[in-house]
Amino acid sequence: MRIYNDSLITGTQTLNTNWTSAPQYLGHIANFSIQGFWSGAIAGSFSLQASSDIGQPSNAVNNALNVTNWTDVSNSSVTVSGAGDILYDVDNTGYTWVRLKWTYTSGSGQLDSARMNGKGV
């Protein structure tokens, strides 16, 4: 069984503009969760994006090579205001790659922590 647990960010990530995390490879991962915590007086929305491009993991943090086609995951958009947290829990995924997307609306703040945990066959 493949077990995966890694950070989507190094340090903190400013959320004062649109942002996407590095792509995460889901090879042999059937179920995953992404959890994030942010601070500040920020407004915007988080969502997941997925790709079924073949691609290749290029290093230990699974940054994607040749993954160019991304689609917003249905019903994953969550509008937020102020400090808070979010948890996505996804079962029986069929796509090859996933990433966390932030769409900025107003204010200032930062993503203090974002982690992905995966389990598979």
Protein Blocks (a to p, Z undefined) as FASTA:
>chain_A
ZZddddfbehiadfkbccddddddfehiabdcdddddedjddddddddddfbfbjcfbfn
opaehiabdcddehkaccdedjdddddddehiabfbdcdddddfbdcdddfbdcdddddZ
Z
